Amino acid sequence: MAMELSDANLQTLTEYLKKTLDPDPTIRRPAEKFLESVEGNQNYPLLLLTLLEKSQDNVIKVCASVTFKNYIKRNWRIVEDEPNKICEADRVAIKANIVHLMLSSPEQIQKQLSDAISIIGREDFPQKWPDLLTEMVNRFQSGDFHVINGVLRTAHSLFKRYRHEFKSNELWTEIKLVLDAFALPLTNLFKATIELCSTHANDASALRILFSSLILISKLFYSLNFQDLPEFFEDNMETWMNNFHTLLTLDNKLLQTDDEEEAGLLELLKSQICDNAALYAQKYDEEFQRYLPRFVTAIWNLLVTTGQEVKYDLLVSNAIQFLASVCERPHYKNLFEDQNTLTSICEKVIVPNMEFRAADEEAFEDNSEEYIRRDLEGSDIDTRRRAACDLVRGLCKFFEGPVTGIFSGYVNSMLQEYAKNPSVNWKHKDAAIYLVTSLASKAQTQKHGITQANELVNLTEFFVNHILPDLKSANVNEFPVLKADGIKYIMIFRNQVPKEHLLVSIPLLINHLQAESIVVHTYAAHALERLFTMRGPNNATLFTAAEIAPFVEILLTNLFKALTLPGSSENEYIMKAIMRSFSLLQEAIIPYIPTLITQLTQKLLAVSKNPSKPHFNHYMFEAICLSIRITCKANPAAVVNFEEALFLVFTEILQNDVQEFIPYVFQVMSLLLETHKNDIPSSYMALFPHLLQPVLWERTGNIPALVRLLQAFLERGSNTIASAAADKIPGLLGVFQKLIASKANDHQGFYLLNSIIEHMPPESVDQYRKQIFILLFQRLQNSKTTKFIKSFLVFINLYCIKYGALALQEIFDGIQPNSPGTVASQVVYCLPRKGSINGEHQPQRRSAAVPPGVPSGGQRDAAVNSGCLELALPRMVSEDIESEHSCVKKQVFLLNLSQIPSCKEY
């Protein structure tokens, strides 16, 4: 339905946008629902863009721009098998007007529209939006830097994906097109902007605009040069590098800021230039070689003259990363060979940037979530410490002995200073631990910790002498930074420290779950979780349930208590440790389950009010499922207790339509239902008709969980469904029909269909069988895929074994009665080509599809129409599904029904 571009509709839209800003949820949510309900109408996005032009209220304009951007983000991509959410006329109109509108808007709105253009560009540029670049480049001639910066910002959004895309012919073609249209205008703009900076050297406001442009130009340089060195930039390297060097050494007091926290334009520009120089030093060192010494000198001077303020962190880390990238290259190792140079680097660059500053201490205490994210999750790429650590590793590549010797002296000196007065000098020990970690870590992964260590560093000795004493202290709240350092040391070097020492540390880690510091108890939980996943001989867990048994009660008690500590009510690391503890301890947790499931249920109810931590929620449901599996494996009757504890919360989640939790609820319910050994309880059967409602299946995220739940119904209560809910069978098949029509979800449709065939009484589905096959053949004929063929063959095999070859042939004959054998021969001979099921599209037909003794050529149809089909299909399917890497000749065999894996395990 089309919405008119009328004043009345603009007024209505304005009113609803205004309501979406209301803090009262009773006003805000209905307005949001209304906008969702009308966004599928033609002209809706054009109304939003019209508001940006005509509205006098700046708040409404900003709201409209954000709404438009989010609308584009949700709907612009065309998904196969799904209806187009934006009509073609609207798409054309948006692309025709958005660039001009973006460039003529205030900066706040310009940024939103620029993001929208980049989203559209990711899908449509260049094939469906060939004139985008021309329109943007033409704006460089305007001389208006508000417009120019809008173009540069949009270009940056479009081109930055080149930094992480995999190489392909399609990507090269696009980059070449961009370079042909954009490289020369960008270079000319770069030179002109630098000249303007000289002209306006005393005009602070003009410099701010010009330096904003230079930052964006430098970012674009990085993106366009990332995949390979373009010929244009190689030919113009002198222009770019000379100007980059000039900017790197520039110091203009008008651009300096008093803010100690936020980087200014000068720092941001120099940071990006360091990145650009590092890129060339790493990837194009031969071409860059003659410029390198100048950049090394400039960046070294920058490092030794830049202060410790937070606003310089990005600049310093990028500058250090440049040195790290240079020292790793064989071409440049002569720059670092001198012992005095190495000592100077350690003293003036590495050690100062490993110090724990007041700003770091403040983040540790007051912004612990961000501190943990940076320190544990590897998002510390732009921190001084991370850069200094990378520089140590880079230097160790060629100078491991000298570097270890120099830094060992610094470590000993720092530890001696700490020993003199621990309460005052604890930061010296913190730096020493970090320096040891940097020296010893040669290769590291988040999953396994350190995988390759410096053999010149005795990690176990350092652990015993300097880490364990801190963790053995009775006061878990004393020196929290050192406690966190010690726990992190265990995490990182868990593969190097002997098991007996790790076992000693487990009760210490459990004790630190009570620490008041969010960082300390989070690290303790994470360390326990990492230790519990370690593997020993035969791939068994390194620590057994028996070894952890003495600590079970205090472990579980402290983990759940940690969730009550301020700031950790939804701490994902603690919940993951709970889940991992359940998995390791298995039956040992059963005595505690009645208490634990109550606490988990209360937590589930609390977080369902406002789900905001997806990882925490996932681990919580994992823990619930583990408690069900472990308990009911020992005592199946206990399932009733879980249902009593969980169903009230599940009902509230379903009634309140908590979308984030509904798929989890269905999965847990399927697990509970599968645990019942007899018929389906009446409480479940009352839910069955509601599971077939179309609205539930509209949400893609619900589909796997709903299919799993329906499979559980069919597995446990097929007779009950056939007798008491026979009128729901068409609805069940309707779900199958919807799923089978989608390339994204057809495998889920087959899971459901296979369960129907396997479990339902034959007489209950007799009348639907022919129509099922017609639907499958239509899909096979119109849009078959490798995935569909594989699933179809499994279904045919299952059907043949359940009902017999004759029943299968009767279906085929019923579909095409005048051409006996044609359908069957197509199924057996046309679909399975060698390797096709496994994605190896080779032209040979699979001879294994024909049993021994079946003649070739025209006599095959007769063979298919005989009982040979009963041999052909099972063998055909089994050969395709099994791995084809074995050289052993496969033998002919028949699959029994009991040998066919459960549908949800395919």
MARKOLSE-80537 format. One line per 8 residues: number of its first residue (from 0); their letters; for each residue x negated, y, z of C-alpha. Coordinates in steps of 0.05 Angstrom, whole numbers. Each point is the difference from the previous one (the first is absolute). Layout:
MARKOLSE-80537
NUM	a	X:Y:Z; ... $
***
This chain:
MARKOLSE-80537
0	mamelsda	0:0:0; -26:69:-18; -2:59:48; 12:68:-33; -54:52:5; 50:48:32; -4:52:55; 49:-42:41 $
8	nlqtltey	-45:-61:-2; -61:43:16; 37:28:61; 20:-69:23; -71:-25:-8; -27:59:38; 47:-14:59; -20:-73:4 $
16	lkktldpd	-74:16:-5; 8:49:57; 34:-54:42; -58:-48:-12; -43:49:40; 47:-1:60; -31:-32:62; 68:-30:19 $
24	ptirrpae	1:-71:-30; 77:1:-4; -7:57:-50; -66:-19:-33; 13:-74:-15; 67:9:-37; -33:53:-43; -57:-47:-16 $
32	kflesveg	49:-55:-17; 39:46:-46; -63:20:-38; -18:-74:-7; 69:-15:-27; -2:54:-55; -73:-6:-21; 18:-53:-52 $
40	nqnyplll	43:51:-38; -23:33:-64; -26:71:10; -13:-9:75; -76:12:-8; 14:59:-46; 45:31:53; -58:-4:49 $
48	ltlleksq	-47:33:-50; 52:54:-14; 3:15:75; -75:12:-1; 10:54:-51; 65:32:24; 3:-7:75; -18:62:41 $
56	dnvikvca	-13:-40:64; -72:-23:3; 16:-54:51; 51:-31:-49; -51:4:-57; -52:-37:40; 51:-51:22; 23:-10:-72 $
64	svtfknyi	-72:-9:-24; -14:-53:53; 66:-35:-16; -16:2:-74; -70:-29:11; 28:-57:43; 54:-13:-51; -53:-6:-55 $
72	krnwrive	-42:-45:45; 59:-48:12; 30:-1:-69; -46:19:-57; -33:-68:-9; 39:-46:-46; 2:-69:32; 11:-60:-46 $
80	depnkice	68:-33:8; 27:60:39; 43:56:-28; -33:66:-18; 11:45:60; -10:65:-39; 35:10:-66; -44:14:-61 $
88	adrvaika	29:70:-10; -20:19:71; -70:-29:-10; -11:41:-63; 27:64:32; -43:-9:62; -64:-9:-40; 17:60:-44 $
96	nivhlmls	9:48:58; -39:-24:61; -70:25:-20; 24:71:-12; 42:-1:63; -58:-26:41; -48:53:-24; 49:57:12 $
104	speqiqkq	17:-22:71; -31:21:67; -57:-45:24; 43:-38:51; 49:-21:-55; -55:-7:-52; -33:-56:41; 65:-40:3 $
112	lsdaisii	13:7:-75; -73:-16:-15; 8:-65:39; 63:-15:-40; -37:12:-65; -55:-47:21; 51:-54:17; 33:8:-68 $
120	gredfpqk	-68:2:-33; -21:-66:31; 59:-33:-36; 6:41:-64; -68:31:-16; -25:-3:-54; 47:-43:-41; 66:30:21 $
128	wpdlltem	-26:70:16; -52:15:-53; 6:76:3; -13:4:76; -75:13:-6; 8:52:-56; 52:38:41; -46:0:61 $
136	vnrfqsgd	-64:19:-36; 34:58:-35; 14:30:68; -75:9:12; 3:59:-47; 49:37:45; -54:29:45; 48:-8:59 $
144	fhvingvl	-35:-43:51; 66:-16:35; 20:-34:-65; -69:-29:-13; -4:-30:70; 69:-31:-11; -27:-33:-64; -63:-23:35 $
152	rtahslfk	38:-28:59; 46:-39:-47; -58:-25:-42; -35:-24:64; 63:-38:21; 3:-33:-69; -73:-17:-9; -22:-21:70 $
160	ryrhefks	26:-70:-13; -59:-9:-48; -43:-7:63; 31:-67:19; 31:-29:-63; -29:-65:-29; -35:8:-66; 43:-16:-61 $
168	nelwteik	6:21:-72; 65:36:17; -35:40:54; -59:18:-46; 48:23:-53; 36:45:49; -64:29:29; -27:14:-70 $
176	lvldafal	64:36:-18; -6:42:64; -73:15:-12; 13:22:-72; 53:49:23; -25:20:69; -76:-4:7; -19:61:-40 $
184	pltnlfka	55:47:29; -19:-24:70; -74:15:-12; 16:69:-28; 46:13:59; -56:-23:48; -50:49:-30; 50:57:-3 $
192	tielcsth	21:-11:73; -72:2:24; -11:66:-38; 62:28:33; -27:-21:68; -61:44:-13; 44:58:-24; 44:-4:62 $
200	andasalr	-55:-19:49; 25:53:49; 74:-13:-7; 20:-53:52; 70:-10:-25; -22:-11:-73; -56:-47:23; 50:-43:38 $
208	ilfsslil	41:-10:-63; -62:-12:-44; -31:-50:49; 67:-37:3; -7:-8:-75; -73:-23:5; 19:-54:51; 54:-27:-48 $
216	isklfysl	-48:4:-60; -52:-39:40; 51:-53:18; 20:-6:-73; -73:-8:-19; -5:-59:49; 62:-34:-28; -19:8:-73 $
224	nfqdlpef	-71:-26:12; 17:-58:46; 12:-56:-49; -59:14:-45; -44:59:-21; 38:34:-56; -42:24:-59; 27:71:8 $
232	fednmetw	-22:5:73; -68:-31:-16; -10:53:-54; 22:55:49; -34:-27:62; -46:60:6; 59:48:3; 35:-40:54 $
240	mnnfhtll	-60:-19:42; -33:68:1; 64:33:22; 14:-55:51; -70:11:29; 12:75:3; 66:-9:36; -31:-50:48 $
248	tldnkllq	-51:51:23; 49:58:1; 17:34:66; 52:55:-1; 21:29:67; 67:20:-28; 18:-73:-7; -22:-21:69 $
256	tddeeeag	55:-13:51; 3:6:76; 41:-64:5; -44:-55:28; 49:-56:-18; 22:11:-72; -48:0:-58; -1:63:-42 $
264	llellksq	-3:6:-76; -76:4:-1; -7:-64:40; 52:-36:-43; -34:20:-64; -69:-21:24; 29:-66:25; 28:-15:-69 $
272	icdnaaly	-65:19:-34; -37:-49:46; 50:-53:-23; -13:17:-72; -75:-3:8; 5:-67:37; 43:-28:-57; -54:19:-51 $
280	aqkydeef	-56:-25:44; 34:-68:9; 29:-12:-70; -40:42:-48; -68:4:34; -40:-1:-65; 36:60:-29; 2:36:67 $
288	qrylprfv	-73:-13:18; -27:68:-19; 52:37:42; -6:-45:61; -60:31:37; 35:68:1; 63:-30:29; -38:-40:52 $
296	taiwnllv	-35:63:23; 64:41:1; 40:-52:37; -57:-13:51; -3:75:15; 76:1:6; -2:-58:51; -53:30:45 $
304	ttgqevky	33:69:1; 73:-21:9; 31:2:70; 37:-54:40; 68:33:-7; 57:-45:-24; 13:43:-61; -66:-22:-29 $
312	dllvsnai	14:-75:10; 21:-14:-72; -57:40:-29; -52:-34:45; 27:-70:-12; 1:10:-75; -70:29:1; -25:-60:40 $
320	qflasvce	36:-47:-47; -38:32:-57; -66:-15:34; 25:-71:15; 17:-11:-73; -68:27:-22; -42:-41:48; 33:-65:-23 $
328	rphyknlf	-22:9:-72; -68:-31:-19; -15:61:-44; -1:47:60; -31:-42:55; -66:38:-7; 36:61:29; 7:-36:67 $
336	edqntlts	-63:-42:6; -39:47:45; 4:-17:74; 7:74:17; 60:6:-47; 35:-59:33; -14:28:69; 26:69:-21 $
344	icekvivp	64:-31:-29; 12:-37:64; -14:59:45; 34:55:-40; 57:-35:-35; 19:-69:28; -6:9:75; 34:69:4 $
352	nmefraad	58:-26:-41; 9:-62:43; 10:41:63; 68:-4:34; 23:73:-2; 51:36:42; 48:-3:-59; -9:-76:-4 $
360	eeafedns	14:-6:75; 63:42:-9; 24:-45:-56; -16:-62:42; 44:26:56; 55:41:-33; 6:-28:-70; -16:-73:12 $
368	eeyirrdl	43:-27:-57; -40:40:-51; -66:-19:34; 18:-74:-3; 22:6:-73; -67:30:-19; -43:-45:43; 35:-68:-8 $
376	egsdidtr	35:4:-67; -58:26:-42; 31:68:-13; -61:35:29; -31:8:-69; -5:75:8; -29:1:71; -71:19:18 $
384	rraacdlv	-11:-65:38; 22:-44:-58; -44:39:-49; -60:-4:47; 12:-75:8; 2:-8:-76; -65:39:-6; -34:-47:50 $
392	rglckffe	23:-60:-41; -23:32:-64; -69:14:29; -5:-71:26; 8:-27:-70; -72:16:-17; -30:21:67; 32:-47:50 $
400	gpvtgifs	-63:-11:42; -22:73:7; 72:25:10; 14:-53:54; -65:19:35; 14:75:-1; 72:-7:22; -16:-51:54 $
408	gyvnsmlq	-42:53:34; 59:48:-2; 47:-54:28; -47:-15:59; -8:75:14; 76:10:0; 11:-60:47; -53:27:48 $
416	eyaknpsv	34:67:2; 66:-34:15; -31:-41:57; -25:64:34; 70:27:10; 57:-42:-31; 56:47:19; -33:58:-36 $
424	nwkhkdaa	-38:-35:-56; 51:-52:-22; 1:31:-70; -72:-22:-9; 20:-72:9; 59:9:-47; -47:25:-54; -49:-57:14 $
432	iylvtsla	55:-52:-9; 22:32:-64; -71:3:-26; -12:-74:16; 65:-17:-35; -22:39:-62; -69:-32:0; 26:-71:8 $
440	skaqtqkh	58:3:-49; -22:-19:-70; 67:-26:-26; 68:5:33; 73:-17:-14; 61:19:41; 22:-73:3; -65:-32:21 $
448	gitqanel	-40:56:32; -75:1:-15; -16:-53:-52; -74:18:-9; -43:29:56; -69:31:6; -44:-56:28; -47:50:32 $
456	vnlteffv	55:20:50; 13:-49:58; 76:7:5; 10:-51:55; -53:32:45; 31:69:-10; 69:-30:15; -23:-32:66 $
464	nhilpdlk	-41:59:24; 41:60:-22; 71:-21:-19; 22:-52:52; -19:42:61; 49:55:-22; 56:-50:-12; -12:-36:66 $
472	sanvnefp	10:64:39; 61:-7:46; 26:69:-19; 30:-8:-70; 12:75:-3; -72:21:11; -39:25:-61; 56:-16:-49 $
480	vlkadgik	-41:18:-62; -55:-49:20; 53:-53:15; 28:11:-70; -70:-4:-29; -13:-66:35; 65:-31:-22; -12:23:-71 $
488	yimifrnq	-70:-31:3; 33:-67:16; 48:8:-58; -53:18:-50; -53:-51:20; 46:-57:19; -32:-45:-52; -71:14:25 $
496	vpkehllv	11:-4:76; 0:-73:24; 67:-31:19; -18:-7:74; -9:75:6; 65:13:-37; 36:-47:47; -27:39:59 $
504	sipllinh	26:64:-31; 72:-25:-8; 22:11:73; -35:68:-2; 40:20:-62; 64:-24:33; -16:43:60; -10:61:-45 $
512	lqaesivv	71:-7:-26; 18:37:64; -44:61:-16; 35:67:-1; -37:22:-63; 41:-16:-62; -64:-12:-39; -28:-49:52 $
520	htyaahal	61:-44:8; 13:2:-75; -71:-22:-15; 6:-55:53; 63:-27:-33; -31:4:-69; -64:-35:23; 41:-57:31 $
528	erlftmrg	40:-7:-64; -64:-2:-42; -33:-52:46; 62:-44:-3; -4:-3:-76; -73:-21:-3; -13:-66:-33; -48:-54:22 $
536	pnnatlft	-19:-68:-29; 52:-34:-44; 36:68:-7; 31:-9:69; 7:61:45; -66:14:36; 37:5:67; 48:-55:18 $
544	aaeiapfv	64:7:41; -34:-41:55; -57:51:5; 48:58:6; 48:-38:46; -30:28:65; 18:70:-23; 69:-12:-31 $
552	eilltnlf	43:32:54; -43:62:9; -10:7:-75; 75:0:-15; 16:44:61; -52:52:-18; 19:1:-74; 73:15:15 $
560	kaltlpgs	-19:49:55; -43:37:-50; 62:14:-41; 27:40:59; -61:45:5; 10:72:-23; -12:7:-75; 2:-75:-15 $
568	seneyimk	73:-19:1; -5:-17:-75; -74:-17:-3; -10:-46:-60; -67:-27:24; 31:-23:66; 59:-33:-35; -47:-34:-50 $
576	aimrsfsl	-40:-27:59; 64:-27:31; 18:-34:-65; -71:-29:-7; 0:-24:72; 66:-37:-12; -30:-32:-62; -63:-23:35 $
584	lqeaiipy	30:-23:66; 61:-37:-30; 32:-45:54; -38:36:56; 47:60:-7; 65:-40:8; 6:10:76; -3:76:-11 $
592	iptlitql	48:4:-60; 64:15:40; -33:63:27; -37:18:-63; 60:-6:-47; 39:46:45; -55:52:-5; -5:-9:-75 $
600	tqkllavs	75:8:-8; 1:63:42; -57:28:-42; 37:-19:-64; 63:36:24; -40:62:18; -39:6:-65; 62:-15:-43 $
608	knpskphf	27:68:20; -55:33:-42; -47:-48:-36; -63:39:-13; -58:-50:5; 7:-53:-55; -62:-40:22; 23:-2:72 $
616	nhymfeai	69:-22:-22; -28:-55:-44; -44:-29:55; 58:4:49; 44:-43:-45; -59:-47:-12; -7:-8:76; 75:-14:6 $
624	clsiritc	-3:-53:-55; -61:-33:31; 34:-4:68; 60:-34:-34; -42:-49:-39; -45:-19:58; 56:-8:50; 50:-36:-45 $
632	kanpaavv	-53:-47:-26; -7:-27:72; 74:8:17; 49:11:-59; 57:13:48; -34:64:22; 24:33:-65; 65:18:36 $
640	nfeealfl	-39:42:51; -34:39:-56; 67:12:-34; 29:27:65; -59:46:8; -4:26:-71; 70:0:-30; 25:62:37 $
648	vfteilqn	-59:40:-25; 7:-28:-70; 74:19:-1; -18:72:19; -54:3:-54; 49:-25:-53; 56:45:22; -45:61:0 $
656	dvqefipy	-29:-19:-67; -73:5:23; -28:-13:-69; -72:-11:23; 21:-58:45; 56:-34:-38; -47:-45:-42; -36:-21:64 $
664	vfqvmsll	67:-16:34; 21:-45:-57; -67:-37:2; 4:-12:75; 72:-24:-7; -21:-49:-54; -54:-26:46; 50:-9:56 $
672	lethkndi	50:-33:-46; -53:-48:-27; -15:-21:71; 70:-27:9; 0:-74:-15; 75:-11:-11; 55:42:-32; -1:76:-3 $
680	pssymalf	27:33:63; 65:39:-9; -36:66:17; -42:-9:-63; 58:-21:-44; 37:64:19; -59:38:-30; -4:-41:-64 $
688	phllqpvl	53:38:-42; -32:67:17; -67:-23:-28; 31:-4:-69; 21:74:-1; -30:35:-61; -22:60:41; -51:-42:38 $
696	wertgnip	-32:-24:-65; -8:70:-28; -61:11:45; -59:-36:-30; -33:-8:68; 58:-42:25; -3:-52:-56; -55:-48:23 $
704	alvrllqa	27:-1:71; 73:-10:-22; -19:-56:-47; -39:-34:56; 61:7:46; 48:-28:-52; -48:-59:-11; 2:-14:74 $
712	flergsnt	77:1:-3; -2:-50:-58; -51:-44:33; 35:-5:67; 73:8:-18; 15:-18:-72; 57:-46:19; 30:54:45 $
720	iasaaadk	-5:51:-57; 32:-50:-49; 59:-14:47; 11:64:39; -27:53:-48; 11:-29:-69; 29:66:-23; -68:32:12 $
728	ipgllgvf	-37:-45:-49; 15:46:-60; -29:57:41; -62:-41:14; -7:-14:-75; 13:74:-14; -61:16:42; -40:-50:-41 $
736	qkliaska	26:32:-65; -22:69:23; -69:-23:19; -12:-42:-62; 13:60:-44; -59:37:30; -72:-15:-20; -22:26:67 $
744	ndhqgfyl	47:-46:41; 15:-59:-46; -45:-46:43; 44:17:60; 60:-20:-41; -32:-67:-14; -16:-10:74; 74:9:15 $
752	lnsiiehm	23:-43:-58; -48:-57:18; 27:0:71; 72:-3:-26; -18:-59:-45; -40:-35:54; 48:7:59; 71:14:-23 $
760	ppesvdqy	47:-60:-11; 3:-13:-76; 76:6:-4; -3:71:29; -42:26:-58; 23:-45:-57; 45:53:-31; -57:51:-1 $
768	rkqifill	-57:-42:-28; 12:15:-74; 4:74:11; -64:-1:41; -37:-32:-58; 30:49:-50; -25:58:41; -69:-31:4 $
776	fqrlqnsk	-4:-14:-75; 24:71:-16; -56:29:43; -49:-50:-30; 19:20:-70; 2:75:11; -57:16:48; -41:-59:23 $
784	ttkfiksf	-63:10:40; -53:-48:25; 28:7:71; 70:-15:-24; -23:-62:-40; -36:-28:60; 60:10:45; 47:-28:-53 $
792	lvfinlyc	-41:-63:-8; 0:-11:75; 75:8:0; 9:-49:-59; -44:-50:36; 40:6:64; 66:-5:-36; -23:-62:-39 $
800	ikygalal	-22:-36:63; 62:20:40; 53:-17:-52; -38:-44:-50; -22:8:-72; 69:-18:-28; 33:56:40; -52:48:-27 $
808	qeifdgiq	13:-23:-71; 75:7:9; -11:73:19; -43:10:-62; 52:-33:-44; 55:41:32; -37:64:-18; -16:-20:-72 $
816	pnspgtva	44:-60:-17; -11:0:-75; -75:-3:3; -17:-58:47; -71:4:27; -15:70:-25; 5:34:69; -38:-57:33 $
824	sqvvyclp	-55:0:-52; -8:75:7; -7:-6:75; -51:-56:-3; -41:21:-60; 7:74:-11; -11:28:70; -62:-33:31 $
832	rkgsinge	-61:16:-41; -67:-17:29; -19:49:54; 62:44:-10; 26:-13:70; -66:21:29; -7:60:-45; -49:-31:-49 $
840	hqpqrrsa	37:14:-65; -30:-53:-45; 35:-24:-62; -4:-76:12; 62:-35:24; -6:-40:64; -2:-73:-21; 12:-21:72 $
848	avppgvps	72:22:-8; 13:-63:-40; -6:-67:36; -45:-55:-28; 35:-38:-55; 44:57:-24; -13:9:-74; -19:66:-31 $
856	ggqrdaav	34:40:-55; 73:-7:-17; 10:-61:44; -10:41:63; 71:26:3; 27:-70:7; -49:-13:56; 21:63:36 $
864	nsgclela	73:-20:-5; -17:-66:32; -23:-14:71; -70:24:-18; 22:70:22; 0:-25:71; -74:-13:-7; -16:59:-43 $
872	lprmvsed	25:57:44; -30:-19:67; -67:-13:-31; 3:63:-42; 15:43:61; -50:-33:46; -56:7:-50; 15:74:-11 $
880	iesehscv	7:18:73; -63:-37:24; -68:31:-9; -30:-12:-67; -72:6:24; -7:-75:14; -34:-42:-53; 34:-64:25 $
888	kkqvflln	53:-25:-48; 68:7:33; 43:-62:6; 74:-3:-17; 42:3:63; 70:18:21; 15:51:54; 49:-23:53 $
896	lsqipsck	48:52:27; -36:-4:67; -66:18:-34; 26:65:-30; -23:58:44; 51:44:33; 21:55:-49; -27:55:43 $
904	ey	-69:-31:-1; -8:2:-76 $
***
